[in-house]
């Protein structure tokens, strides 16, 4: 064997050994925890209940695979109730103005290689006040639930790998929801919202005991899950999904609405928008009792575009093999273009422009009396 080949093999082996050494060192020294260690404990712990006596304005919860729930305290005292396992220990303390809830994996690095899964635990935080500045919750497979009575004046970040995340709190800063396969749900009085999930469903809006949901802007995205927006008032909305559908019901968007899906359906019911862009590949677009103050841009490849008592100032509708059918509320000047499909539209000389283009689909539009 040539000398150069021997040298290459030796170098490759050395790199592999060095990589394994780094992994072992990281597991031995760091585990899952990266925040400040040896922080001063506050209060005392009895039977898995951490009694907190110091005041705080911020909350940071970083656990491995536990579900997290924030609930009102019955006696105006803060308690953190945890359920330990054979491998995980919890600590709760106040560091400066922040309540810290931490989980520590007590296994040795080599034990984690053979018993990597730790689950089935819970963290319940009973809070004495309703108003705080910020909140951060990080968990791997647990669920996260935030009570409707809470108010956060700054940012809220909620992250889980496979757990469901739900919040109904009022949030003055930015709300950031992230999960890989878990569902995401946001309600309450919100400012800006970002929600990202790979295969989970994303829901924004709904009524709580304090009223309907409001938000300034929302940016929603999921790869294969469904996106639902209901009973909410926003300034602008962006929603994007791969194979899931997008459904809006009883929604008011005063400015821009941008909807995009690869193969899912786009459905709007009892909705008003400033402008609307709706794009899908093989799914259909369905607008019922929906009005747009400005322009509608709707495009699909093989799906159909359907209207029922819908309208806009101007419309541009495109489909390849699907049809365009339905009823509008006001007269339009129609411009149609189709290769092999039939066309039946009112002959009007007033109103905004309605451009409709299809290759093999039919076009049939009526005006409501």
C-alpha distance (Angstrom), angle and dihedral (degrees) to the residues before:
residue distance angle dihedral
X1 . . .
X2 3.77 . .
X3 3.78 118.7 .
X4 3.82 92.4 -122.7
X5 3.81 91.0 57.7
X6 3.81 91.4 51.8
X7 3.78 90.5 50.7
X8 3.84 91.5 50.3
X9 3.80 91.7 50.9
X10 3.81 92.5 49.5
X11 3.82 91.8 49.7
X12 3.81 92.2 48.6
X13 3.81 91.8 50.0
X14 3.80 90.8 49.6
X15 3.82 91.2 51.7
X16 3.81 91.7 50.9
X17 3.81 92.1 50.1
X18 3.80 90.8 47.7
X19 3.81 91.2 51.2
X20 3.81 92.1 50.0
X21 3.78 89.6 49.3
X22 3.82 91.1 52.7
X23 3.81 91.7 50.2
X24 3.80 92.4 49.0
X25 3.79 91.7 47.6
X26 3.80 92.2 49.7
X27 3.79 92.4 49.8
X28 3.77 92.2 46.5
X29 3.80 97.2 47.1
X30 3.80 106.8 26.8
X31 3.77 109.5 25.1
X32 3.76 108.6 170.9
X33 3.82 96.9 -38.6
X34 3.80 125.7 93.8
X35 3.82 104.1 157.8
X36 3.79 129.5 91.3
X37 3.80 114.1 -52.4
X38 3.82 127.7 -153.3
X39 3.82 91.6 30.6
X40 3.82 115.7 169.2
X41 3.79 112.2 -92.8
X42 3.77 119.0 -127.9
X43 3.77 123.7 -147.6
X44 3.80 119.9 -17.8
X45 3.78 140.8 -70.9
X46 3.79 125.6 -128.7
X47 3.80 123.7 175.4
X48 3.79 95.7 -22.4
X49 3.82 94.1 -44.0
X50 3.81 115.2 117.1
X51 3.82 111.3 -156.7
X52 3.82 111.7 -153.2
X53 3.81 118.2 -160.0
X54 3.83 102.9 172.0
X55 3.80 122.9 85.6
X56 3.83 121.7 -115.3
X57 3.81 140.5 177.8
X58 3.81 101.1 -162.7
X59 3.79 132.8 53.6
X60 3.81 126.9 -153.5
X61 3.81 118.4 179.8
X62 3.81 118.3 -178.7
X63 3.79 114.0 173.3
X64 3.79 133.8 157.3
X65 3.78 108.1 -128.6
X66 3.79 106.6 -21.9
X67 3.78 130.5 122.8
X68 3.82 114.0 -116.2
X69 3.79 126.3 -149.1
X70 3.80 129.5 177.8
X71 3.81 113.5 -154.5
X72 3.84 134.8 169.3
X73 3.78 116.0 -94.3
X74 3.80 115.4 -116.5
X75 3.82 95.1 -148.2
X76 3.83 102.7 30.7
X77 3.80 91.8 -104.3
X78 3.78 127.2 117.9
X79 3.78 117.6 -118.2
X80 3.79 129.6 169.9
X81 3.79 112.0 -157.5
X82 3.81 115.4 -162.9
X83 3.76 136.2 179.1
X84 3.78 110.1 -143.0
X85 3.79 125.6 -156.2
X86 3.79 134.3 -158.9
X87 3.79 90.0 -87.0
X88 3.81 106.7 30.9
X89 3.80 131.9 66.5
X90 3.81 125.4 -174.0
X91 3.79 131.5 -145.0
X92 3.79 128.6 -171.6
X93 3.80 125.2 -171.5
X94 3.79 143.6 137.6
X95 3.80 115.9 -103.6
X96 3.82 110.9 -171.1
X97 3.84 101.6 -47.3
X98 3.83 96.8 -23.1
X99 3.79 130.1 95.5
X100 3.81 104.9 -138.6
X101 3.81 120.3 -159.6
X102 3.78 111.9 -176.4
X103 3.79 136.9 179.6
X104 3.82 120.7 -151.9
X105 3.78 123.3 -162.3
X106 3.82 104.0 -140.7
X107 3.80 97.0 -166.3
X108 3.78 122.3 110.5
X109 3.77 116.0 -110.3
X110 3.80 92.5 -105.0
X111 3.81 91.2 49.9
X112 3.80 90.1 56.0
X113 3.80 90.0 57.1
X114 3.81 90.9 62.6
X115 3.85 100.3 31.4
X116 3.82 104.1 33.9
X117 3.80 98.9 152.0
X118 3.80 121.5 85.8
X119 3.82 117.3 167.2
X120 3.77 146.2 133.1
X121 3.79 97.8 76.2
X122 3.78 132.5 125.4
X123 3.81 140.5 -156.1
X124 3.81 119.6 -159.4
X125 3.80 117.2 -173.1
X126 3.81 116.1 -163.5
X127 3.80 107.7 -160.9
X128 3.82 124.6 -159.1
X129 3.81 95.9 -151.9
X130 3.79 134.8 46.2
X131 3.83 98.7 -145.5
X132 3.82 124.8 67.6
X133 3.80 137.1 153.0
X134 3.82 107.0 -123.3
X135 3.79 142.4 -4.5
X136 3.80 133.2 -159.2
X137 3.82 123.6 -179.2
X138 3.81 123.2 178.8
X139 3.79 123.5 179.3
X140 3.80 135.7 151.1
X141 3.79 108.0 -142.0
X142 3.78 103.8 -5.7
X143 3.79 129.7 104.5
X144 3.83 123.3 -112.7
X145 3.82 123.5 -146.9
X146 3.83 126.5 178.9
X147 3.81 119.4 -168.2
X148 3.83 120.9 -121.6
X149 3.81 93.2 -123.4
X150 3.81 95.3 68.7
X151 3.79 126.9 98.4
X152 3.82 125.1 -163.5
X153 3.80 117.4 -171.0
X154 3.82 94.6 -163.9
X155 3.83 137.3 32.5
X156 3.81 125.8 -32.3
X157 3.82 120.9 -161.5
X158 3.82 120.6 -173.4
X159 3.81 119.5 -179.5
X160 3.81 133.2 176.6
X161 3.80 132.0 157.7
X162 3.79 100.4 -145.2
X163 3.78 104.6 -6.9
X164 3.80 128.9 102.0
X165 3.81 117.6 -106.8
X166 3.80 122.9 -154.7
X167 3.79 130.8 171.0
X168 3.79 133.0 172.9
X169 3.81 96.9 171.3
X170 3.80 125.4 124.6
X171 3.82 108.4 -108.8
X172 3.79 124.2 -169.7
X173 3.80 96.6 -174.7
X174 3.79 130.8 44.0
X175 3.81 120.6 -45.2
X176 3.81 112.8 -149.5
X177 3.84 118.1 -173.2
X178 3.81 121.1 -178.2
X179 3.80 133.8 172.9
X180 3.79 135.6 150.1
X181 3.81 102.0 -145.2
X182 3.79 102.5 -5.9
X183 3.81 127.3 100.3
X184 3.81 120.3 -107.3
X185 3.81 125.2 -148.0
X186 3.82 129.2 177.4
X187 3.79 126.6 -177.1
X188 3.79 136.0 155.5
X189 3.80 132.2 58.9
X190 3.79 107.0 -31.2
X191 3.78 140.4 173.2
X192 3.82 112.3 -160.6
X193 3.81 122.1 -4.6
X194 3.79 133.0 -163.0
X195 3.82 119.4 -178.6
X196 3.81 124.1 178.9
X197 3.82 127.3 178.8
X198 3.79 132.3 157.1
X199 3.80 102.4 -150.6
X200 3.78 103.0 -7.0
X201 3.79 128.5 101.4
X202 3.81 118.4 -103.3
X203 3.83 118.7 -147.8
X204 3.79 127.2 -178.0
X205 3.78 124.5 -176.2
X206 3.76 139.4 8.1
X207 3.78 135.5 144.1
X208 3.80 124.1 -72.3
X209 3.79 130.5 -178.2
X210 3.81 87.0 -88.4
X211 3.81 95.7 53.0
X212 3.80 142.3 -90.9
X213 3.79 122.4 -29.8
X214 3.81 122.0 -94.5
X215 3.81 131.1 -174.8
X216 3.78 138.8 169.1
X217 3.81 97.7 -140.4
X218 3.80 135.1 -5.8
X219 3.81 130.0 -164.0
X220 3.83 110.9 -171.7
X221 3.80 126.3 -179.6
X222 3.80 137.6 169.1
X223 3.80 130.4 161.0
X224 3.80 102.9 -143.3
X225 3.78 103.5 -3.9
X226 3.78 131.3 94.1
X227 3.81 125.5 -100.8
X228 3.80 119.6 -144.0
X229 3.80 126.1 -176.1
X230 3.79 116.8 -178.2
X231 3.81 140.9 163.4
X232 3.80 95.6 -1.9
X233 3.80 138.1 123.4
X234 3.82 118.2 -143.0
X235 3.78 140.9 166.9
X236 3.82 94.1 -138.6
X237 3.81 137.7 -1.6
X238 3.80 134.1 -163.1
X239 3.82 118.5 -175.9
X240 3.79 125.8 175.6
X241 3.81 131.9 174.1
X242 3.80 137.0 160.5
X243 3.78 111.3 -143.1
X244 3.79 98.9 -6.0
X245 3.77 128.0 90.4
X246 3.80 130.7 -112.9
X247 3.79 118.5 -135.1
X248 3.82 127.1 -178.6
X249 3.80 123.4 -175.6
X250 3.83 129.8 175.7
X251 3.80 91.6 -6.0
X252 3.80 130.4 149.6
X253 3.82 118.6 -159.7
X254 3.78 110.0 178.3
X255 3.79 96.3 -165.8
X256 3.84 131.9 12.0
X257 3.81 127.2 2.5
X258 3.82 116.0 -172.9
X259 3.84 117.6 -178.0
X260 3.80 126.3 177.3
X261 3.81 134.0 170.5
X262 3.80 132.8 161.3
X263 3.79 101.8 -143.0
X264 3.79 106.5 -9.0
X265 3.79 131.6 101.7
X266 3.81 121.9 -101.7
X267 3.81 112.6 -146.0
X268 3.81 128.8 178.6
X269 3.82 122.0 -174.7
X270 3.81 126.6 -179.9
X271 3.79 90.7 -13.5
X272 3.80 134.3 144.6
X273 3.81 125.3 -160.8
X274 3.77 139.6 177.3
X275 3.81 92.6 -136.8
X276 3.80 129.1 -10.4
X277 3.81 132.8 -151.5
X278 3.82 115.6 -178.7
X279 3.80 122.1 176.3
X280 3.81 130.2 172.5
X281 3.80 135.5 159.2
X282 3.78 109.7 -144.8
X283 3.78 98.9 -5.1
X284 3.76 128.3 91.4
X285 3.82 131.2 -115.0
X286 3.81 117.4 -132.7
X287 3.83 123.9 -176.6
X288 3.82 117.3 -177.3
X289 3.82 123.9 176.5
X290 3.78 87.7 -13.5
X291 3.81 126.9 139.9
X292 3.79 130.3 -168.9
X293 3.80 119.7 -162.2
X294 3.79 94.0 -153.0
X295 3.82 132.6 15.2
X296 3.82 132.4 -17.9
X297 3.81 118.1 -153.0
X298 3.83 108.7 -174.9
X299 3.79 123.3 171.7
X300 3.82 134.8 170.4
X301 3.80 133.8 162.6
X302 3.79 106.4 -146.8
X303 3.79 102.3 -3.5
X304 3.79 128.4 89.7
X305 3.80 129.4 -111.7
X306 3.80 113.9 -135.1
X307 3.82 132.1 -174.5
X308 3.79 130.2 -169.2
X309 3.79 115.3 -179.8
X310 3.80 90.1 -28.4
X311 3.79 129.5 140.0
X312 3.80 148.7 172.1
X313 3.78 137.7 179.7
X314 3.83 90.1 -107.4
X315 3.80 133.3 1.4
X316 3.80 136.6 -158.6
X317 3.81 112.4 -172.2
X318 3.81 125.3 -179.2
X319 3.81 133.0 177.3
X320 3.80 133.1 155.3
X321 3.80 106.6 -151.8
X322 3.79 101.4 -3.0
X323 3.79 128.1 90.8
X324 3.81 130.8 -115.4
X325 3.78 113.0 -138.4
X326 3.77 142.0 152.9
X327 3.79 147.1 70.7
X328 3.80 132.4 -60.6
X329 3.80 126.9 -159.5
X330 3.81 100.8 -133.7
X331 3.83 135.3 33.0
X332 3.79 119.3 -87.4
X333 3.78 138.3 -169.8
X334 3.80 101.8 -117.7
X335 3.78 126.3 -147.4
X336 3.82 111.8 -178.0
X337 3.79 132.9 -176.2
X338 3.81 123.6 -177.5
X339 3.82 133.4 153.0
X340 3.79 103.7 -153.2
X341 3.79 106.3 -6.9
X342 3.80 128.3 99.1
X343 3.81 123.4 -108.1
X344 3.82 128.4 -146.4
X345 3.83 115.6 165.2
X346 3.83 133.2 142.7
X347 3.79 116.9 -90.3
X348 3.79 99.4 -125.3
X349 3.81 130.6 159.4
X350 3.78 97.2 -167.7
X351 3.79 137.4 63.7
X352 3.79 132.6 45.4
X353 3.79 125.0 -39.2
X354 3.82 118.5 -86.2
X355 3.83 112.4 -169.0
X356 3.81 116.2 -169.6
X357 3.80 123.8 -177.3
X358 3.81 128.2 179.6
X359 3.80 135.6 153.9
X360 3.81 105.9 -150.1
X361 3.80 103.1 -5.9
X362 3.78 127.0 98.4
X363 3.81 126.9 -114.3
X364 3.79 122.6 -142.5
X365 3.81 122.5 161.7
X366 3.82 130.7 167.4
X367 3.81 132.8 -174.3
X368 3.82 118.1 -126.3
X369 3.80 113.7 -116.4
